Amino acid sequence: MKPVSVNTHLRRIRAALNFAVDNGMRTESAPKIKLIKTGSALPRIIETNDLEKILATARDKKQEMFRIIQFALFTGARRNEIITARYEHIHDGSIIIYGKGNKERLIPLVDQVFEIIGKRDIGKIFSYAHTSTVSNYYREITRAAGVQSRFHDLRHTAATQMLTVGIPLEVVQKILGHKEIRTTQIYSQVVQDRLKIEMEKLKY
C-alpha cells in the first residue's frame, strides 16, 4: 500500500479508539498512533474547464449530486457535513455545519446556494445517507466527464477560490473549520502558484 493509503487506515483506527474512550467503551486513554511522513503536497484543485465538465455531467446524470457538488463549492463543506445538513440548521442566511468532533461552525450562504437547495423549514437538505454513496456517484460522474478528481478536491477548490476572490485568510479558516491558520495558509501557496503561472503568459 502507498503511505497515503496506510495513513487513511491509521486515521480510522485512531478515530475508532478515540470514539471508544469518549463513549466509555475503553477505560484507558487511546494509544498515540503516528502517521507515516509523506511530505507536504499542495492540495489538488479542479481547473475551471474540468469543473464545468463535472457540473454538466452531474446535471445530466444525477440531479442530487449536481446540488451536492454546487453546495460543496460554495461552502467548502466535507461529505459528512453535507449529508447531515438540515434546513432547520439555517438561520438568518447562514447554516450551522457540524464538523469533525461534532464541532459547530457557521457558514454564510449566498443567494445562489438558496437557489440550489430551496427554502424549507425542516428536514434533510440532501437525500443521501452515507458518504460512500456520495463518493461512488462522484467517481461515476468524473469518469463520465473524463476528469480525474476526488470529491475532497471540491473542498480544496472552494478554499482556493475564496482566497482568489479576496476573502481574508482568517475568514476562510473559519468557514473551513481549520483549527490552525497554517492549515489554511497552504491554499495561499496554491493561489500564488496559479498567479505565477498566469503572469508568465504576459508578453510584450
C-alpha positions as protocol buffer text, in pm:
chain_id: "A"
residue {
  index: 1
  type: MET
  ca { x: 0 y: 0 z: 0 }
}
residue {
  index: 2
  type: LYS
  ca { x: 103 y: 358 z: -58 }
}
residue {
  index: 3
  type: PRO
  ca { x: 188 y: 564 z: 253 }
}
residue {
  index: 4
  type: VAL
  ca { x: -117 y: 784 z: 192 }
}
residue {
  index: 5
  type: SER
  ca { x: -343 y: 477 z: 199 }
}
residue {
  index: 6
  type: VAL
  ca { x: -177 y: 345 z: 515 }
}
residue {
  index: 7
  type: ASN
  ca { x: -234 y: 682 z: 683 }
}
residue {
  index: 8
  type: THR
  ca { x: -602 y: 672 z: 586 }
}
residue {
  index: 9
  type: HIS
  ca { x: -641 y: 340 z: 771 }
}
residue {
  index: 10
  type: LEU
  ca { x: -438 y: 465 z: 1067 }
}
residue {
  index: 11
  type: ARG
  ca { x: -663 y: 772 z: 1098 }
}
residue {
  index: 12
  type: ARG
  ca { x: -971 y: 549 z: 1101 }
}
residue {
  index: 13
  type: ILE
  ca { x: -819 y: 326 z: 1371 }
}
residue {
  index: 14
  type: ARG
  ca { x: -730 y: 635 z: 1576 }
}
residue {
  index: 15
  type: ALA
  ca { x: -1082 y: 773 z: 1535 }
}
residue {
  index: 16
  type: ALA
  ca { x: -1233 y: 439 z: 1644 }
}
residue {
  index: 17
  type: LEU
  ca { x: -1013 y: 424 z: 1955 }
}
residue {
  index: 18
  type: ASN
  ca { x: -1095 y: 784 z: 2047 }
}
residue {
  index: 19
  type: PHE
  ca { x: -1464 y: 709 z: 1999 }
}
residue {
  index: 20
  type: ALA
  ca { x: -1431 y: 409 z: 2235 }
}
residue {
  index: 21
  type: VAL
  ca { x: -1269 y: 627 z: 2501 }
}
residue {
  index: 22
  type: ASP
  ca { x: -1523 y: 911 z: 2462 }
}
residue {
  index: 23
  type: ASN
  ca { x: -1816 y: 669 z: 2495 }
}
residue {
  index: 24
  type: GLY
  ca { x: -1685 y: 470 z: 2792 }
}
residue {
  index: 25
  type: MET
  ca { x: -1607 y: 154 z: 2595 }
}
residue {
  index: 26
  type: ARG
  ca { x: -1241 y: 180 z: 2687 }
}
residue {
  index: 27
  type: THR
  ca { x: -1115 y: 282 z: 3032 }
}
residue {
  index: 28
  type: GLU
  ca { x: -755 y: 354 z: 2927 }
}
residue {
  index: 29
  type: SER
  ca { x: -665 y: 651 z: 2713 }
}
residue {
  index: 30
  type: ALA
  ca { x: -626 y: 584 z: 2342 }
}
residue {
  index: 31
  type: PRO
  ca { x: -271 y: 498 z: 2234 }
}
residue {
  index: 32
  type: LYS
  ca { x: -89 y: 750 z: 2019 }
}
residue {
  index: 33
  type: ILE
  ca { x: -74 y: 650 z: 1656 }
}
residue {
  index: 34
  type: LYS
  ca { x: 197 y: 804 z: 1441 }
}
residue {
  index: 35
  type: LEU
  ca { x: 128 y: 854 z: 1074 }
}
residue {
  index: 36
  type: ILE
  ca { x: 384 y: 790 z: 803 }
}
residue {
  index: 37
  type: LYS
  ca { x: 556 y: 1108 z: 689 }
}
residue {
  index: 38
  type: THR
  ca { x: 456 y: 1174 z: 330 }
}
residue {
  index: 39
  type: GLY
  ca { x: 573 y: 1530 z: 276 }
}
residue {
  index: 40
  type: SER
  ca { x: 351 y: 1831 z: 227 }
}
residue {
  index: 41
  type: ALA
  ca { x: 199 y: 1809 z: -118 }
}
residue {
  index: 42
  type: LEU
  ca { x: -18 y: 2104 z: -216 }
}
residue {
  index: 43
  type: PRO
  ca { x: -395 y: 2044 z: -229 }
}
residue {
  index: 44
  type: ARG
  ca { x: -536 y: 1937 z: -565 }
}
residue {
  index: 45
  type: ILE
  ca { x: -778 y: 2185 z: -713 }
}
residue {
  index: 46
  type: ILE
  ca { x: -1013 y: 2140 z: -1008 }
}
residue {
  index: 47
  type: GLU
  ca { x: -944 y: 2369 z: -1301 }
}
residue {
  index: 48
  type: THR
  ca { x: -1234 y: 2568 z: -1447 }
}
residue {
  index: 49
  type: ASN
  ca { x: -1270 y: 2363 z: -1766 }
}
residue {
  index: 50
  type: ASP
  ca { x: -1277 y: 2034 z: -1574 }
}
residue {
  index: 51
  type: LEU
  ca { x: -1521 y: 2176 z: -1320 }
}
residue {
  index: 52
  type: GLU
  ca { x: -1758 y: 2277 z: -1599 }
}
residue {
  index: 53
  type: LYS
  ca { x: -1744 y: 1921 z: -1737 }
}
residue {
  index: 54
  type: ILE
  ca { x: -1817 y: 1773 z: -1394 }
}
residue {
  index: 55
  type: LEU
  ca { x: -2113 y: 2003 z: -1333 }
}
residue {
  index: 56
  type: ALA
  ca { x: -2256 y: 1944 z: -1681 }
}
residue {
  index: 57
  type: THR
  ca { x: -2230 y: 1566 z: -1640 }
}
residue {
  index: 58
  type: ALA
  ca { x: -2382 y: 1575 z: -1291 }
}
residue {
  index: 59
  type: ARG
  ca { x: -2670 y: 1789 z: -1418 }
}
residue {
  index: 60
  type: ASP
  ca { x: -2744 y: 1531 z: -1689 }
}
residue {
  index: 61
  type: LYS
  ca { x: -2690 y: 1214 z: -1486 }
}
residue {
  index: 62
  type: LYS
  ca { x: -2769 y: 1281 z: -1118 }
}
residue {
  index: 63
  type: GLN
  ca { x: -2950 y: 1599 z: -1014 }
}
residue {
  index: 64
  type: GLU
  ca { x: -2894 y: 1530 z: -644 }
}
residue {
  index: 65
  type: MET
  ca { x: -2518 y: 1511 z: -699 }
}
residue {
  index: 66
  type: PHE
  ca { x: -2538 y: 1831 z: -905 }
}
residue {
  index: 67
  type: ARG
  ca { x: -2689 y: 2002 z: -598 }
}
residue {
  index: 68
  type: ILE
  ca { x: -2432 y: 1847 z: -364 }
}
residue {
  index: 69
  type: ILE
  ca { x: -2135 y: 1946 z: -581 }
}
residue {
  index: 70
  type: GLN
  ca { x: -2254 y: 2305 z: -602 }
}
residue {
  index: 71
  type: PHE
  ca { x: -2315 y: 2318 z: -226 }
}
residue {
  index: 72
  type: ALA
  ca { x: -1961 y: 2188 z: -167 }
}
residue {
  index: 73
  type: LEU
  ca { x: -1815 y: 2456 z: -394 }
}
residue {
  index: 74
  type: PHE
  ca { x: -1999 y: 2738 z: -217 }
}
residue {
  index: 75
  type: THR
  ca { x: -1931 y: 2619 z: 139 }
}
residue {
  index: 76
  type: GLY
  ca { x: -1613 y: 2409 z: 134 }
}
residue {
  index: 77
  type: ALA
  ca { x: -1803 y: 2151 z: 340 }
}
residue {
  index: 78
  type: ARG
  ca { x: -1692 y: 1788 z: 371 }
}
residue {
  index: 79
  type: ARG
  ca { x: -1901 y: 1489 z: 258 }
}
residue {
  index: 80
  type: ASN
  ca { x: -2036 y: 1401 z: 602 }
}
residue {
  index: 81
  type: GLU
  ca { x: -2108 y: 1765 z: 679 }
}
residue {
  index: 82
  type: ILE
  ca { x: -2311 y: 1789 z: 360 }
}
residue {
  index: 83
  type: ILE
  ca { x: -2525 y: 1478 z: 400 }
}
residue {
  index: 84
  type: THR
  ca { x: -2607 y: 1566 z: 763 }
}
residue {
  index: 85
  type: ALA
  ca { x: -2701 y: 1928 z: 682 }
}
residue {
  index: 86
  type: ARG
  ca { x: -3063 y: 2014 z: 764 }
}
residue {
  index: 87
  type: TYR
  ca { x: -3295 y: 2300 z: 681 }
}
residue {
  index: 88
  type: GLU
  ca { x: -3354 y: 2374 z: 1049 }
}
residue {
  index: 89
  type: HIS
  ca { x: -2981 y: 2448 z: 1082 }
}
residue {
  index: 90
  type: ILE
  ca { x: -3026 y: 2755 z: 860 }
}
residue {
  index: 91
  type: HIS
  ca { x: -3072 y: 3085 z: 1044 }
}
residue {
  index: 92
  type: ASP
  ca { x: -3056 y: 3441 z: 909 }
}
residue {
  index: 93
  type: GLY
  ca { x: -2889 y: 3341 z: 584 }
}
residue {
  index: 94
  type: SER
  ca { x: -2624 y: 3116 z: 740 }
}
residue {
  index: 95
  type: ILE
  ca { x: -2608 y: 2744 z: 811 }
}
residue {
  index: 96
  type: ILE
  ca { x: -2467 y: 2569 z: 1116 }
}
residue {
  index: 97
  type: ILE
  ca { x: -2240 y: 2288 z: 999 }
}
residue {
  index: 98
  type: TYR
  ca { x: -2139 y: 2008 z: 1233 }
}
residue {
  index: 99
  type: GLY
  ca { x: -1780 y: 1916 z: 1154 }
}
residue {
  index: 100
  type: LYS
  ca { x: -1516 y: 1685 z: 1297 }
}
residue {
  index: 101
  type: GLY
  ca { x: -1578 y: 1604 z: 1662 }
}
residue {
  index: 102
  type: ASN
  ca { x: -1931 y: 1742 z: 1616 }
}
residue {
  index: 103
  type: LYS
  ca { x: -1789 y: 2095 z: 1640 }
}
residue {
  index: 104
  type: GLU
  ca { x: -2019 y: 2366 z: 1510 }
}
residue {
  index: 105
  type: ARG
  ca { x: -1927 y: 2637 z: 1265 }
}
residue {
  index: 106
  type: LEU
  ca { x: -2140 y: 2897 z: 1094 }
}
residue {
  index: 107
  type: ILE
  ca { x: -2118 y: 2937 z: 715 }
}
residue {
  index: 108
  type: PRO
  ca { x: -2290 y: 3229 z: 540 }
}
residue {
  index: 109
  type: LEU
  ca { x: -2491 y: 3119 z: 235 }
}
residue {
  index: 110
  type: VAL
  ca { x: -2501 y: 3333 z: -79 }
}
residue {
  index: 111
  type: ASP
  ca { x: -2826 y: 3369 z: -274 }
}
residue {
  index: 112
  type: GLN
  ca { x: -2715 y: 3113 z: -533 }
}
residue {
  index: 113
  type: VAL
  ca { x: -2699 y: 2845 z: -264 }
}
residue {
  index: 114
  type: PHE
  ca { x: -3064 y: 2902 z: -176 }
}
residue {
  index: 115
  type: GLU
  ca { x: -3146 y: 2861 z: -546 }
}
residue {
  index: 116
  type: ILE
  ca { x: -2971 y: 2524 z: -528 }
}
residue {
  index: 117
  type: ILE
  ca { x: -3120 y: 2389 z: -204 }
}
residue {
  index: 118
  type: GLY
  ca { x: -3454 y: 2569 z: -196 }
}
residue {
  index: 119
  type: LYS
  ca { x: -3617 y: 2706 z: 118 }
}
residue {
  index: 120
  type: ARG
  ca { x: -3792 y: 2473 z: 358 }
}
residue {
  index: 121
  type: ASP
  ca { x: -3844 y: 2472 z: 734 }
}
residue {
  index: 122
  type: ILE
  ca { x: -3738 y: 2122 z: 831 }
}
residue {
  index: 123
  type: GLY
  ca { x: -3571 y: 1804 z: 706 }
}
residue {
  index: 124
  type: LYS
  ca { x: -3250 y: 1687 z: 542 }
}
residue {
  index: 125
  type: ILE
  ca { x: -3124 y: 1912 z: 265 }
}
residue {
  index: 126
  type: PHE
  ca { x: -2980 y: 1618 z: 68 }
}
residue {
  index: 127
  type: SER
  ca { x: -3129 y: 1270 z: 39 }
}
residue {
  index: 128
  type: TYR
  ca { x: -2815 y: 1053 z: 63 }
}
residue {
  index: 129
  type: ALA
  ca { x: -2743 y: 887 z: 397 }
}
residue {
  index: 130
  type: HIS
  ca { x: -2384 y: 764 z: 350 }
}
residue {
  index: 131
  type: THR
  ca { x: -2060 y: 935 z: 250 }
}
residue {
  index: 132
  type: SER
  ca { x: -1970 y: 631 z: 38 }
}
residue {
  index: 133
  type: THR
  ca { x: -2278 y: 697 z: -177 }
}
residue {
  index: 134
  type: VAL
  ca { x: -2154 y: 1049 z: -247 }
}
residue {
  index: 135
  type: SER
  ca { x: -1802 y: 925 z: -329 }
}
residue {
  index: 136
  type: ASN
  ca { x: -1923 y: 647 z: -558 }
}
residue {
  index: 137
  type: TYR
  ca { x: -2159 y: 870 z: -752 }
}
residue {
  index: 138
  type: TYR
  ca { x: -1893 y: 1140 z: -779 }
}
residue {
  index: 139
  type: ARG
  ca { x: -1648 y: 883 z: -916 }
}
residue {
  index: 140
  type: GLU
  ca { x: -1904 y: 779 z: -1178 }
}
residue {
  index: 141
  type: ILE
  ca { x: -1961 y: 1141 z: -1277 }
}
residue {
  index: 142
  type: THR
  ca { x: -1594 y: 1232 z: -1308 }
}
residue {
  index: 143
  type: ARG
  ca { x: -1521 y: 921 z: -1514 }
}
residue {
  index: 144
  type: ALA
  ca { x: -1809 y: 1002 z: -1747 }
}
residue {
  index: 145
  type: ALA
  ca { x: -1678 y: 1361 z: -1771 }
}
residue {
  index: 146
  type: GLY
  ca { x: -1324 y: 1239 z: -1848 }
}
residue {
  index: 147
  type: VAL
  ca { x: -1182 y: 1416 z: -1542 }
}
residue {
  index: 148
  type: GLN
  ca { x: -957 y: 1282 z: -1265 }
}
residue {
  index: 149
  type: SER
  ca { x: -1087 y: 1414 z: -935 }
}
residue {
  index: 150
  type: ARG
  ca { x: -1184 y: 1310 z: -582 }
}
residue {
  index: 151
  type: PHE
  ca { x: -1481 y: 1459 z: -401 }
}
residue {
  index: 152
  type: HIS
  ca { x: -1249 y: 1621 z: -143 }
}
residue {
  index: 153
  type: ASP
  ca { x: -1092 y: 1822 z: -428 }
}
residue {
  index: 154
  type: LEU
  ca { x: -1413 y: 2028 z: -428 }
}
residue {
  index: 155
  type: ARG
  ca { x: -1323 y: 2149 z: -77 }
}
residue {
  index: 156
  type: HIS
  ca { x: -972 y: 2241 z: -194 }
}
residue {
  index: 157
  type: THR
  ca { x: -1116 y: 2418 z: -496 }
}
residue {
  index: 158
  type: ALA
  ca { x: -1365 y: 2611 z: -284 }
}
residue {
  index: 159
  type: ALA
  ca { x: -1094 y: 2728 z: -42 }
}
residue {
  index: 160
  type: THR
  ca { x: -864 y: 2836 z: -324 }
}
residue {
  index: 161
  type: GLN
  ca { x: -1143 y: 3025 z: -499 }
}
residue {
  index: 162
  type: MET
  ca { x: -1240 y: 3203 z: -176 }
}
residue {
  index: 163
  type: LEU
  ca { x: -886 y: 3333 z: -140 }
}
residue {
  index: 164
  type: THR
  ca { x: -863 y: 3419 z: -509 }
}
residue {
  index: 165
  type: VAL
  ca { x: -1167 y: 3648 z: -493 }
}
residue {
  index: 166
  type: GLY
  ca { x: -1022 y: 3824 z: -189 }
}
residue {
  index: 167
  type: ILE
  ca { x: -1190 y: 3664 z: 113 }
}
residue {
  index: 168
  type: PRO
  ca { x: -947 y: 3711 z: 407 }
}
residue {
  index: 169
  type: LEU
  ca { x: -746 y: 3409 z: 521 }
}
residue {
  index: 170
  type: GLU
  ca { x: -894 y: 3423 z: 872 }
}
residue {
  index: 171
  type: VAL
  ca { x: -1248 y: 3411 z: 731 }
}
residue {
  index: 172
  type: VAL
  ca { x: -1163 y: 3115 z: 507 }
}
residue {
  index: 173
  type: GLN
  ca { x: -1016 y: 2939 z: 812 }
}
residue {
  index: 174
  type: LYS
  ca { x: -1345 y: 2977 z: 1000 }
}
residue {
  index: 175
  type: ILE
  ca { x: -1555 y: 2867 z: 702 }
}
residue {
  index: 176
  type: LEU
  ca { x: -1347 y: 2552 z: 653 }
}
residue {
  index: 177
  type: GLY
  ca { x: -1327 y: 2479 z: 1027 }
}
residue {
  index: 178
  type: HIS
  ca { x: -946 y: 2463 z: 1044 }
}
residue {
  index: 179
  type: LYS
  ca { x: -801 y: 2466 z: 1395 }
}
residue {
  index: 180
  type: GLU
  ca { x: -472 y: 2615 z: 1280 }
}
residue {
  index: 181
  type: ILE
  ca { x: -429 y: 2909 z: 1041 }
}
residue {
  index: 182
  type: ARG
  ca { x: -125 y: 2735 z: 893 }
}
residue {
  index: 183
  type: THR
  ca { x: -354 y: 2467 z: 752 }
}
residue {
  index: 184
  type: THR
  ca { x: -545 y: 2735 z: 563 }
}
residue {
  index: 185
  type: GLN
  ca { x: -222 y: 2904 z: 454 }
}
residue {
  index: 186
  type: ILE
  ca { x: -147 y: 2605 z: 232 }
}
residue {
  index: 187
  type: TYR
  ca { x: -418 y: 2736 z: -2 }
}
residue {
  index: 188
  type: SER
  ca { x: -243 y: 3073 z: -19 }
}
residue {
  index: 189
  type: GLN
  ca { x: 53 y: 2892 z: -173 }
}
residue {
  index: 190
  type: VAL
  ca { x: -178 y: 2734 z: -432 }
}
residue {
  index: 191
  type: VAL
  ca { x: -314 y: 3080 z: -520 }
}
residue {
  index: 192
  type: GLN
  ca { x: 38 y: 3220 z: -553 }
}
residue {
  index: 193
  type: ASP
  ca { x: 144 y: 2933 z: -778 }
}
residue {
  index: 194
  type: ARG
  ca { x: -158 y: 2990 z: -1001 }
}
residue {
  index: 195
  type: LEU
  ca { x: -88 y: 3363 z: -1021 }
}
residue {
  index: 196
  type: LYS
  ca { x: 272 y: 3292 z: -1119 }
}
residue {
  index: 197
  type: ILE
  ca { x: 157 y: 3063 z: -1399 }
}
residue {
  index: 198
  type: GLU
  ca { x: -88 y: 3326 z: -1524 }
}
residue {
  index: 199
  type: MET
  ca { x: 172 y: 3605 z: -1507 }
}
residue {
  index: 200
  type: GLU
  ca { x: 411 y: 3400 z: -1719 }
}
residue {
  index: 201
  type: LYS
  ca { x: 159 y: 3441 z: -2001 }
}
residue {
  index: 202
  type: LEU
  ca { x: 229 y: 3815 z: -2003 }
}
residue {
  index: 203
  type: LYS
  ca { x: 424 y: 3905 z: -2317 }
}
residue {
  index: 204
  type: TYR
  ca { x: 535 y: 4235 z: -2479 }
}
